[in-house]
Amino acid sequence: KSRRATGWIFSENQTLTIDRDSDMVQKVNSRKKLQYGQIHDVPEGWCVNVKSLSDWFDVQFIPDLSNALLTIESDSRLPFERALERKEQAAKIRPQKQFDLSGLPQSSEPYKFWRTPSVDAVVSAGGLRDKQSGQKYDLRYELYASGEVGKASFDARLSSDDNGIPESLRLRAYRTDPKGGLLGPLKATHFALGDVSTFSTPLVSQSVAGRGALVTNRPVERPDSFDRTSFRGELPIGWDAELYRNGQLLAFAENRTDGRYEFIDVPLLYGQNRFEVVLYGPQGQIRRDTKSIPVGLDSIPPRKTYYWAGVHEAGADLIQLGNLVPIRQAGWRGGVGVERGLNAKTSVAASLFSLQIDGIRHDYLEGSVRRAVGPALVELSASSDLGSGMAFRGQLLGQLGNSYITAESIFARGGFISDQVEKNVESRHSLAIDQGFKIGSKLVPVHIDAQYETRSDGRDSLDITGRLSFNLRRLSLTGELNWEKRFSDIGPDPPDRLEARLLANGRIGKVRLRGEAVYRLAPEKRFERVDLIGEWRAGERSDWRAELGYDAGLDRGRAGIGIIRRFDRFAVTATAEAATDGSVAAGLNLAFSLGPDPRNGKFRLSSNKLANNGQALAIVYHDENRDGIRQPGEALAKNVELTAGQSVALNATDENGSAIIDNLQPFRAVLIGIDSSSLPNPYVQPALPGIVITPRPGVAVTVELPLVSAGEVEGTLMRRGGGSIAGVGMELVNVEGRVVRETQTEFDGFFLFDGVPYGNYTVRIAKLSAQAIKVPVNLGASVVVDEDNQVARLGAVTVGSNANMANNETAPSGRLNTP
């Protein structure tokens, strides 16, 4: 009515006045004339031109009409940005509120004597006219199945050779329980029979796959060794894999004949190591597996004993279809080990092994002690080959300022040989430093490591590697330089070898690029190989894929193009390739999964990996009597979107109120819940925050999620003696003691909890807010939300005194609530 607006901009001394009657805009002491078109009137108020608003506020407002966003760009940090920084700093000294899944409703799927397996299938057919090997046609397939038998999980992998003849078959039966409830008094977390991979130790054993058995009570996510870890997994035909550590691209693995990827003995840094293995499929699929490994005090469990034991024939499958591939560790081997945390800083470990190396049996005894010393972990190990020879090892992981240091020394005497120490090696010394440098707003990780090895035959060696990573907005680059120097007691030293390597992953425009290039700088300059893969969207369900490559060994360049088409039940890829020597190739790839349909007990085809991942069948219903049990007459809810952890599931519920959630990580607890924003009625809400399940590969876990009627709880927080309290965190707690809603008081002390399921609740002040204003947490305020009290008004709630619930007529809130 006054045709005048007054206020301040980001700071109280930056006053702003807009006077429509005098057509003036005054910012502090600067006055400007309002121009025609800068402001016009609409029923909702004043509508201001964005460019004018940017000029008045000294920031840049950028409208994005397609997404209904108004982006703010400023040369200086705005008050809310500084507030976020203060919160981040405070979070470092305040206790963090953890999202504890153990306190939420749980659901477990019991094991069965038989559960029909799910099967992932990849079939490839193609033709090749190669100038070097001639003309040929090939047909390959790979089947991966997982299910249950004898109340245990099992998986199987069958692959063929290029002629479609079965070449490899792997079978494994196992149980995994992250809570350690297996095998009674053994309290095992994992045991397996069939094709398994054993554990590694600092001086003796290396993790090798083979047929046998193993059992352990180690945590599922615990690495074999405190200073390094290994990653293994199935890599279907046509897939490749990348390994990242703390966002830094470390390695790239292409498809192998044995259908696996392996990243062996990946170094760990002191502190938190976040690893991510990214798998890329030929149909444009992307699978991510993340794993966090802490190295520090928390990685040494005090007064806790871990054990492991295993025996297997390395390099052999349980059912051998083809010829054995000779490896250095081939043959039967076994071992047992224990580790005990003496206190928060010290742990000890001991192990016994019997291994076959290069066809000769060796028996070992190994022991180690680990100690936290300041910002570092130190481990000393010793091992004796009971036939002859001993080895000693010292290892340090530490942090000095912003630098992470890893140092290791190994001494071998008496002809000691093992998986970790090769023949004739007398000593090996290494030093690695990781440092992050700030260049502008970017953090550039730099890694340098050096290794010097001495041998009894005089063939000593020195290897130095430098690696630098740089993350642009849409591109991750890792450059690596490796220098190898060899010494010889007989004759001249071999020539030095210097090699440069570049890994790239990112997006340019609409094209996703992945590439690797290796260039030899010495003894002669030449490209060893170059590979570049580009993928871009051809439609909602289609992608193009292009490849360029050069192989110096064959002196051949190649180029390929492919189209990927994804359907609901399968995916197809067609490719064509040509080389500079006149070779040509073409192929067709079909991928699909077949598994039981948990909705009706029949089978379903899917383009998702049913056998590799877990599944959940969620049923959403209206719990009319609020007993938490679905009754025959209670209505099912359709078109309700679900959540799995922090992600929204792809499919909403159907006419029967059910939806299947695929691609769940096996043996990792995940919360299956309802996305409240998808509910059309705000007065119908989930009765539970969700249900926690632990998926198993190829198995669908059924959860039932109830919907109940909901209302609101409101009140005003007041100080004793008068005066409202603004900006205070408030919590609504149910009868089970669980916080179901959170809010914050407004400038006049008013607070509102909306979408509250019917039930009995208490209102309290959040712990940190209570500490800040020095008042008790408990308010003694109880409330009931039901059909007769859909909007429960508490009225004035006084801090430090009991507050009685008032009815709607006697305790007006000053706010109009329309149910």
Secondary structure in CASP SS format (residue, H / E / C, confidence):
PFRMAT SS
TARGET T0000
AUTHOR 0000-0000-0000
METHOD secondary structure of the structure
MODEL  1
K C 1.00
S C 1.00
R C 1.00
R E 1.00
A E 1.00
T E 1.00
G E 1.00
W E 1.00
I C 1.00
F C 1.00
S C 1.00
E C 1.00
N C 1.00
Q C 1.00
T E 1.00
L E 1.00
T E 1.00
I E 1.00
D E 1.00
R C 1.00
D C 1.00
S C 1.00
D C 1.00
M E 1.00
V E 1.00
Q E 1.00
K E 1.00
V C 1.00
N C 1.00
S E 1.00
R E 1.00
K E 1.00
K E 1.00
L C 1.00
Q C 1.00
Y C 1.00
G C 1.00
Q C 1.00
I E 1.00
H E 1.00
D E 1.00
V E 1.00
P C 1.00
E C 1.00
G E 1.00
W E 1.00
C E 1.00
V E 1.00
N C 1.00
V H 1.00
K H 1.00
S H 1.00
L H 1.00
S H 1.00
D H 1.00
W H 1.00
F H 1.00
D C 1.00
V C 1.00
Q E 1.00
F E 1.00
I E 1.00
P E 1.00
D E 1.00
L C 1.00
S C 1.00
N C 1.00
A C 1.00
L E 1.00
L E 1.00
T E 1.00
I E 1.00
E E 1.00
S C 1.00
D C 1.00
S C 1.00
R C 1.00
L C 1.00
P H 1.00
F H 1.00
E H 1.00
R H 1.00
A H 1.00
L H 1.00
E H 1.00
R H 1.00
K H 1.00
E H 1.00
Q H 1.00
A H 1.00
A H 1.00
K H 1.00
I H 1.00
R C 1.00
P C 1.00
Q C 1.00
K C 1.00
Q C 1.00
F C 1.00
D C 1.00
L H 1.00
S H 1.00
G H 1.00
L C 1.00
P C 1.00
Q E 1.00
S C 1.00
S C 1.00
E C 1.00
P C 1.00
Y C 1.00
K C 1.00
F C 1.00
W E 1.00
R E 1.00
T E 1.00
P E 1.00
S E 1.00
V E 1.00
D E 1.00
A E 1.00
V E 1.00
V E 1.00
S E 1.00
A E 1.00
G E 1.00
G E 1.00
L E 1.00
R E 1.00
D E 1.00
K C 1.00
Q C 1.00
S C 1.00
G E 1.00
Q E 1.00
K E 1.00
Y E 1.00
D E 1.00
L E 1.00
R E 1.00
Y E 1.00
E E 1.00
L E 1.00
Y E 1.00
A E 1.00
S E 1.00
G E 1.00
E E 1.00
V E 1.00
G C 1.00
K C 1.00
A E 1.00
S E 1.00
F E 1.00
D E 1.00
A E 1.00
R E 1.00
L E 1.00
S E 1.00
S E 1.00
D C 1.00
D C 1.00
N E 1.00
G C 1.00
I C 1.00
P E 1.00
E E 1.00
S E 1.00
L E 1.00
R E 1.00
L E 1.00
R E 1.00
A E 1.00
Y E 1.00
R E 1.00
T E 1.00
D C 1.00
P C 1.00
K C 1.00
G C 1.00
G C 1.00
L E 1.00
L C 1.00
G H 1.00
P H 1.00
L H 1.00
K C 1.00
A E 1.00
T C 1.00
H E 1.00
F E 1.00
A E 1.00
L E 1.00
G E 1.00
D E 1.00
V E 1.00
S E 1.00
T C 1.00
F C 1.00
S C 1.00
T C 1.00
P C 1.00
L C 1.00
V C 1.00
S C 1.00
Q C 1.00
S C 1.00
V C 1.00
A E 1.00
G E 1.00
R E 1.00
G E 1.00
A E 1.00
L E 1.00
V E 1.00
T E 1.00
N C 1.00
R C 1.00
P C 1.00
V C 1.00
E C 1.00
R C 1.00
P C 1.00
D C 1.00
S E 1.00
F C 1.00
D C 1.00
R E 1.00
T E 1.00
S E 1.00
F E 1.00
R E 1.00
G E 1.00
E E 1.00
L C 1.00
P C 1.00
I C 1.00
G C 1.00
W C 1.00
D E 1.00
A E 1.00
E E 1.00
L E 1.00
Y E 1.00
R E 1.00
N C 1.00
G C 1.00
Q E 1.00
L E 1.00
L E 1.00
A E 1.00
F E 1.00
A E 1.00
E C 1.00
N C 1.00
R C 1.00
T C 1.00
D C 1.00
G C 1.00
R E 1.00
Y E 1.00
E E 1.00
F E 1.00
I E 1.00
D E 1.00
V E 1.00
P E 1.00
L C 1.00
L C 1.00
Y C 1.00
G E 1.00
Q E 1.00
N E 1.00
R E 1.00
F E 1.00
E E 1.00
V E 1.00
V E 1.00
L E 1.00
Y E 1.00
G C 1.00
P C 1.00
Q C 1.00
G C 1.00
Q C 1.00
I E 1.00
R E 1.00
R E 1.00
D E 1.00
T E 1.00
K E 1.00
S E 1.00
I E 1.00
P E 1.00
V E 1.00
G C 1.00
L H 1.00
D H 1.00
S H 1.00
I C 1.00
P C 1.00
P C 1.00
R C 1.00
K C 1.00
T E 1.00
Y E 1.00
Y E 1.00
W E 1.00
A E 1.00
G E 1.00
V E 1.00
H E 1.00
E E 1.00
A E 1.00
G C 1.00
A C 1.00
D C 1.00
L C 1.00
I E 1.00
Q C 1.00
L C 1.00
G C 1.00
N C 1.00
L C 1.00
V C 1.00
P C 1.00
I C 1.00
R C 1.00
Q C 1.00
A C 1.00
G E 1.00
W E 1.00
R E 1.00
G E 1.00
G E 1.00
V E 1.00
G E 1.00
V E 1.00
E E 1.00
R E 1.00
G E 1.00
L C 1.00
N C 1.00
A C 1.00
K C 1.00
T E 1.00
S E 1.00
V E 1.00
A E 1.00
A E 1.00
S E 1.00
L E 1.00
F E 1.00
S E 1.00
L E 1.00
Q E 1.00
I E 1.00
D C 1.00
G C 1.00
I E 1.00
R E 1.00
H E 1.00
D E 1.00
Y E 1.00
L E 1.00
E E 1.00
G E 1.00
S E 1.00
V E 1.00
R E 1.00
R E 1.00
A E 1.00
V C 1.00
G C 1.00
P C 1.00
A E 1.00
L E 1.00
V E 1.00
E E 1.00
L E 1.00
S E 1.00
A E 1.00
S E 1.00
S E 1.00
D E 1.00
L C 1.00
G C 1.00
S C 1.00
G C 1.00
M E 1.00
A E 1.00
F E 1.00
R E 1.00
G E 1.00
Q E 1.00
L E 1.00
L E 1.00
G E 1.00
Q E 1.00
L E 1.00
G C 1.00
N C 1.00
S E 1.00
Y E 1.00
I E 1.00
T E 1.00
A E 1.00
E E 1.00
S E 1.00
I E 1.00
F E 1.00
A E 1.00
R E 1.00
G C 1.00
G C 1.00
F C 1.00
I C 1.00
S C 1.00
D C 1.00
Q C 1.00
V C 1.00
E C 1.00
K C 1.00
N C 1.00
V E 1.00
E E 1.00
S E 1.00
R E 1.00
H E 1.00
S E 1.00
L E 1.00
A E 1.00
I E 1.00
D E 1.00
Q E 1.00
G E 1.00
F E 1.00
K E 1.00
I E 1.00
G C 1.00
S C 1.00
K E 1.00
L E 1.00
V E 1.00
P E 1.00
V E 1.00
H E 1.00
I E 1.00
D E 1.00
A E 1.00
Q E 1.00
Y E 1.00
E E 1.00
T E 1.00
R E 1.00
S C 1.00
D C 1.00
G C 1.00
R C 1.00
D C 1.00
S E 1.00
L E 1.00
D E 1.00
I E 1.00
T E 1.00
G E 1.00
R E 1.00
L E 1.00
S E 1.00
F E 1.00
N E 1.00
L C 1.00
R C 1.00
R C 1.00
L E 1.00
S E 1.00
L E 1.00
T E 1.00
G E 1.00
E E 1.00
L E 1.00
N E 1.00
W E 1.00
E E 1.00
K E 1.00
R E 1.00
F C 1.00
S C 1.00
D C 1.00
I C 1.00
G C 1.00
P C 1.00
D C 1.00
P C 1.00
P C 1.00
D C 1.00
R E 1.00
L E 1.00
E E 1.00
A E 1.00
R E 1.00
L E 1.00
L E 1.00
A E 1.00
N E 1.00
G E 1.00
R E 1.00
I E 1.00
G C 1.00
K C 1.00
V E 1.00
R E 1.00
L E 1.00
R E 1.00
G E 1.00
E E 1.00
A E 1.00
V E 1.00
Y E 1.00
R E 1.00
L E 1.00
A E 1.00
P C 1.00
E C 1.00
K C 1.00
R E 1.00
F E 1.00
E E 1.00
R E 1.00
V E 1.00
D E 1.00
L E 1.00
I E 1.00
G E 1.00
E E 1.00
W E 1.00
R E 1.00
A C 1.00
G C 1.00
E C 1.00
R C 1.00
S E 1.00
D E 1.00
W E 1.00
R E 1.00
A E 1.00
E E 1.00
L E 1.00
G E 1.00
Y E 1.00
D E 1.00
A C 1.00
G C 1.00
L C 1.00
D C 1.00
R E 1.00
G E 1.00
R E 1.00
A E 1.00
G E 1.00
I E 1.00
G E 1.00
I E 1.00
I E 1.00
R E 1.00
R E 1.00
F C 1.00
D C 1.00
R C 1.00
F E 1.00
A E 1.00
V E 1.00
T E 1.00
A E 1.00
T E 1.00
A E 1.00
E E 1.00
A E 1.00
A E 1.00
T C 1.00
D C 1.00
G C 1.00
S C 1.00
V E 1.00
A E 1.00
A E 1.00
G E 1.00
L E 1.00
N E 1.00
L E 1.00
A E 1.00
F E 1.00
S E 1.00
L E 1.00
G E 1.00
P E 1.00
D C 1.00
P C 1.00
R C 1.00
N C 1.00
G C 1.00
K C 1.00
F E 1.00
R E 1.00
L E 1.00
S E 1.00
S C 1.00
N C 1.00
K C 1.00
L C 1.00
A C 1.00
N C 1.00
N C 1.00
G E 1.00
Q E 1.00
A E 1.00
L E 1.00
A E 1.00
I E 1.00
V E 1.00
Y E 1.00
H E 1.00
D C 1.00
E C 1.00
N C 1.00
R C 1.00
D C 1.00
G C 1.00
I C 1.00
R C 1.00
Q C 1.00
P C 1.00
G C 1.00
E C 1.00
A C 1.00
L E 1.00
A C 1.00
K C 1.00
N C 1.00
V C 1.00
E C 1.00
L E 1.00
T E 1.00
A E 1.00
G C 1.00
Q C 1.00
S E 1.00
V E 1.00
A C 1.00
L C 1.00
N C 1.00
A C 1.00
T C 1.00
D C 1.00
E C 1.00
N C 1.00
G C 1.00
S E 1.00
A E 1.00
I E 1.00
I E 1.00
D E 1.00
N E 1.00
L E 1.00
Q C 1.00
P C 1.00
F C 1.00
R C 1.00
A C 1.00
V E 1.00
L E 1.00
I E 1.00
G E 1.00
I E 1.00
D C 1.00
S H 1.00
S H 1.00
S H 1.00
L C 1.00
P C 1.00
N C 1.00
P C 1.00
Y C 1.00
V E 1.00
Q E 1.00
P E 1.00
A C 1.00
L C 1.00
P C 1.00
G C 1.00
I E 1.00
V E 1.00
I E 1.00
T C 1.00
P C 1.00
R C 1.00
P C 1.00
G C 1.00
V C 1.00
A E 1.00
V E 1.00
T E 1.00
V E 1.00
E E 1.00
L E 1.00
P E 1.00
L E 1.00
V E 1.00
S E 1.00
A E 1.00
G E 1.00
E E 1.00
V E 1.00
E E 1.00
G E 1.00
T E 1.00
L E 1.00
M E 1.00
R C 1.00
R C 1.00
G C 1.00
G C 1.00
G C 1.00
S E 1.00
I C 1.00
A C 1.00
G C 1.00
V C 1.00
G E 1.00
M E 1.00
E E 1.00
L E 1.00
V E 1.00
N E 1.00
V C 1.00
E C 1.00
G C 1.00
R C 1.00
V E 1.00
V E 1.00
R E 1.00
E E 1.00
T E 1.00
Q E 1.00
T C 1.00
E C 1.00
F C 1.00
D C 1.00
G C 1.00
F E 1.00
F E 1.00
L E 1.00
F E 1.00
D E 1.00
G E 1.00
V E 1.00
P E 1.00
Y C 1.00
G E 1.00
N E 1.00
Y E 1.00
T E 1.00
V E 1.00
R E 1.00
I E 1.00
A C 1.00
K H 1.00
L H 1.00
S H 1.00
A H 1.00
Q H 1.00
A H 1.00
I H 1.00
K C 1.00
V C 1.00
P C 1.00
V C 1.00
N E 1.00
L E 1.00
G E 1.00
A E 1.00
S E 1.00
V E 1.00
V E 1.00
V E 1.00
D E 1.00
E C 1.00
D C 1.00
N E 1.00
Q C 1.00
V E 1.00
A E 1.00
R E 1.00
L E 1.00
G E 1.00
A E 1.00
V E 1.00
T E 1.00
V C 1.00
G C 1.00
S C 1.00
N C 1.00
A E 1.00
N C 1.00
M C 1.00
A C 1.00
N C 1.00
N C 1.00
E C 1.00
T C 1.00
A C 1.00
P C 1.00
S C 1.00
G C 1.00
R C 1.00
L C 1.00
N C 1.00
T C 1.00
P C 1.00
END
